[in-house]
Amino acid sequence: MNRIFAITLTALLTAGFTASAQRGDRKGQEQPEVWRTMNVPPAPTLTPAQALESFKLAPGFRIEIAAADPLIHDPVAMAFDADGRMWVVEMRAFMPNVDGTGEDARTGRVGVLEDTNGDGRMDKRTDFLTGLQMPRAIALVKGGVLVAEPPTLWFCEDTDGDLKADKKTAVLKNYATQGPVEHTENGLMPGLDNWLYNAKSSKRLRFIDGKWVVHNTRSRGQWGITQDNYGRIYFNNNSNPLYGDLIAGHYSVRNPHHPSRHGVNVPFFNERTVWTARVNPGINRGYQKPMLRDGHLATWTAACGPVIYRGDQYPTAMVGDAFIPEPSGNMIRRQRITWKADGMPNARNAYDKAEWLTSTDERFRPVNMVNGPDGCLYIVDMYRGILQHKHYVTSFLRKQIIERNLDAPIGLGRIYRVVHTSQKPKQSPKISGQNSSQLIAHLESDNGWLRSTAHRLLVERADAKATAQLRETAKHSESHLARQHALWILEGTGGLDGKTIAAALGDGHPRVRIAALRVAEAFTANLGSDEKDTDARIALLTPLTKIVNDTNLDVRRQVALSLPVISVPGGEPMLRAFVAKHAGDPIVRDGIITGLAGRELEFLQRVPGDAAWNKEDENIRAILKSLAGCVARQRDGVRLERLLKLAAKQKSYFQRAVLEGLAAAAFPRGRALKPVAYKSQPLAMAAMAKSEDKAVRGHVERLGKFLVWGEAARPPKPPRALTAAEQGQYDFGKILYTATCGACHHANGLGEEGKAPPLLDSPFLVGPADRAIGIVLHGVTGPITVHGRQYNMSMPALVGFQPEQVAAILTYTRREWEHRADPVTAAQVKRMMEANAKREAPWTEAELLKLK
């Protein structure tokens, strides 16, 4: 049965559709054909040489062809191997026509391009892998190549050295969903910390002990992902040019009982205005006034594929700047990034009312960028007329595509190299055959691609003979970047020792100290209790007592993230003192609380004996509330009663903070957690109910709906049992939900800040079934209010779903998470489809609330 469901799901999610009314249309919204009032130039297909003439670059740059059709077709991603060969992912089936019919064709490929004469232009191609369906990401790894072909992540091997894959193994069968291209996982970016990171995803991957391991991290981005020299990760979405994580994203999700948001998904832009070189009528919602300015694209609408410059061919001042493609506007932004004293970014357009690169060619579609081996930036140009995916095309855009012949030709593509005229690019190095000592020497390079590639090779080789040299590099290299890389290479090869970490904790550069704190986490966690390992822990104690007083803000924040999980003698008293001193920083507060996952109560139990915590301070109060909230969300009656006993013995300010934290967590977003039952009222709770402090009494009264006893503790009557057929529907719905809805609404149904409201007890899900059916069939547009909070966002319809599938998803979600609503039948869905057959617009809140 499960196999049948899986086959049905695959067919369902890959099906195309054709409709006279476009899915992107919104009911009641006029689409004036504004392009007819513009002087729109023709959009002929240019040869690669002609296309070069269409570009305008910022002073000091020139653009060159690195590869072009017919050598490549529909490129969407690329990577350079250790010998400078270009591995290109081709999505050849993307939008072969305005309706997207035929996108399920297995025509996607991965090609390997080589420059055989050293002139900087690729002239030889080998097809490494063919027969792929909409592939979208690639990573070069030990022994082969990872290729993303949703839903599968493949490990592909060339066993005979001919650059053609002979063996293909599924590493992950659920790497990505199969849906709209820009809303499907992609990236596979090798991070400084030896993990592979993805956009539009909450997963990171790493090869450990002979197998691929998947860990959760913060969900981020849409299409494209990049990092700077310090491993900070950057990404974007269509309407916002750049976001970044000030801290490693996994920290924010390591405590399931603490919703952490500080220091991640930080905006790296101060305005959204763009400056294109030509009129841009061919954007999906060009009929909306804010989208165009005198016919030119006015604001971001297709931001994607960002890259942080890490090379050595451009002026040094550009290192760390972001370069962001906008394929709808045929341009690329250079975003200048500097840093404020509070650790926040100051990011702005590097040019006044201008862009780094623009083109007058409407078919120039930059969708990705990478740093090259020669220190230059490379641009992946999908080169085509149709950019918008079928799920969102409006009638406005469809008319233009047909009338202006933007639907053909297809199957083209270019990759450009942008060179700074101040110096000649170096030849791409070939380092795959170099020994470990030679690779370690590359860590001193100013070229980030070279450092990262040497880093990858050293971790993959795990050469024990290189350990001593790496430790010396970590301690004594003149380059702080080399010292940082050496630490992470040692972490990846198991070569870390206490002395090296201790030295790095006292390093003169803050970013090395940050790396030392991070690698110390796993190092101490893996130590045993014998004399040697005990000595290793003690060796870290002195540098840790110094670093908790570090004057650098970023280092202090990393102390908060790492110290809770670094296992050393006397670590917790050190942690309490540190938190009390720096509790005013929300990133510090979040870091401590996420690091104490599962130990929040024990930490609170030791707080009263610490003088620094026995004072009325708003910042300490905030931490007490959050820690108590974590205990509430665990819903462990014994631990909750211990916390109440602790609070009852303390001063009223401590009681207020703890009780307020418990109450706030017990009723998140207006929805109560499932009550915790006791045989009788906890004595500590009864005592505080008689407190002279009115606020304490009020919190206790409110908690009476969460901590219950007597008649209130009797469990509610269970919902009727599902029939066998309904249970099968529920099981199928779980598969569908995970594949299509889970990325935004998540497995726990809580949704995600800025992306999706919670489904838990949502009146639009567990209320009248027609509301949920309508949303799935036609989508919903904000504002919409859930649990007293307004969400001004839209959810598109689930395109192509059959009544049985809609019923399955809704049956699952209306019974999951302790919901008690009735299952949904296919007949109900069909009735709603027939009753709203002419409906094109998404539902509004007012319309949904009328459905009974």
WOZI-V721626 format. One line per field, one symbol per residue. phi: phi as a letter, one per 30 degrees, with the letter a starting at -180 (. if undefined). psi: psi as a letter, one per 40 degrees, with the letter a starting at -180 (. if undefined). burial: + if it has 9 or more other ideal C-beta (glycine too) atoms within 8 Angstrom, else -. Layout:
phi: ???
psi: ???
burial: ???
This chain:
phi: .ddddddddddddcdcabadcddddbeicdbeddddcccdddbddcdedddeddcbcdejbbcbdcaaeddbbhdbaaacddcidccccccdcdhdadcidjddddcdbbcccbcdcicjcdbbbbddbbicchdbabbdbeilbcbcbedcccccccdbicibdcbbbddbcbebdcaeedcbeakhdddedicccbchaccbbadbhibdccbdbddaibbjaabcdcidcbaabecbdabacdbdddddcdcdcbdcbdibhddcacacdbbccbdbddcdbdddeddbbhicecbebbeahdbcdbdbcdeedddjdcbbdbddchabcccdcbbdddicdccaedbdhabdbbbccdddbdcabbdcdciccccccdhaddcddedbdcdedeededdchddadbiclbbccccdddaddddddcbdcdddddddddddddddddddddeddddddhddddddddddddcbedcdddddeeddddddcicdbedddedddcddcdddddddddddddeddcdccdddddddddddddddddddcddddddeddeddcedcdcbeiddeddddddedcddcdddeddddddceibddddddcdedcedccadbdddeddeddddddddddhceddddddddddddcddddddddddddddddbdhicdddeccbdbdeeddddddcdddddddddddddddcccaieddddddddedddedddddedddddddddbcddcdidcidibeibaddcehdddccdeeddddddddbibcddbcbhiccccbbbddddiddeddeddedddddbdhidbdddccddddddddddbecdcdddceddddddb
psi: ddddddddddddeeiiihidhideihhehigigddeeighiigihiidddddeeihiiheiihihdiiiedihfieiiihieeeihhhhhgdehgeideeheeehgeiihihiigeefeehhehhhhdhifihfieiihhiheahhhhgheihihhiheeeefhhehhhhdhefdiihahdefiiicfhhideeihiiififiiiihhfeihhhiiahhiachiiiiaeeehhiaaidehdhiihdihdddeeeheehhheheifhhfieiehigieiigdfidfeehdedihfeihdihefhifiihheaediideeheiihhigddefihhhhhhihideeiighiheihfiidhiiehdehgheiiihideeiihhhhegidhdhideehidddddddddefeeiiieaiihihhihedihiiihihedeiiddddddeeeiehddddddddddddddfhdeedddddddddeiehdddddddddddddefeiiddddddddeiehddddddddddddddddeiaeidddddddddedddddddefiehddddddddddddehgihedddddddddddfeehdddddddddeeheeddddddeddehddefihhdddddddddddddddddfhddddddddddddeiidddddddddddddddghfehiihihiidihhddddddeeiehdddddddddeeedhiibdeehiihiiiiiidddddddddddddddddddddeideeeahhedhiidhfheedeahdddddddddeiiiiihhhfehhhgiihiihhehidddddddddddeeifeieiiihiddddddddddfdehdiiiiddddeeh.
burial: ----++-+++-+++-++----+++++----+--++--+----+--+-+--++-++-++--+-+++++++-++++++++++++-+++++++++++++++-+-++++--++++++++----+++--+++++--++++++++++--+++++++++++++++-----++--+-+++--++++--+++++++++++++++++++++++++++----+--+-+++++++++++++-++++++++-++++++++++++++-+-++-+-+++-+-++--+-+++-++++++++++---++--+++++++++++++++++-++---++++++++++++++++++++-----+-+++-+++---++++++++++++++++++++++++++++++++++++++++++++++++-+-++--+-+++++++++----+--+--+----+-+++-++-+-+++++++++++++---+--++-+++++++-+--++++++++++++++-++-+-++++++++-+++++++++++++-++--+-----+++++++++-++++++-+--++++++++++++-+-+--+--+++++++-++-+-+++++++++++--++-++++++-+-++-----+++++++++++++++-+-+-++++++++++-+-+-++++++++++++++---+-+-++-+---+-++++++-+-+--++-++-++--++++---+--------+---+++++++++++++++++++++--++++---+++++-+-++++-++++++++++++++-++++-+-+-+--+++-++-+-+++++++++++---+-+-++-+-+++-++--+----+++++-++--+-
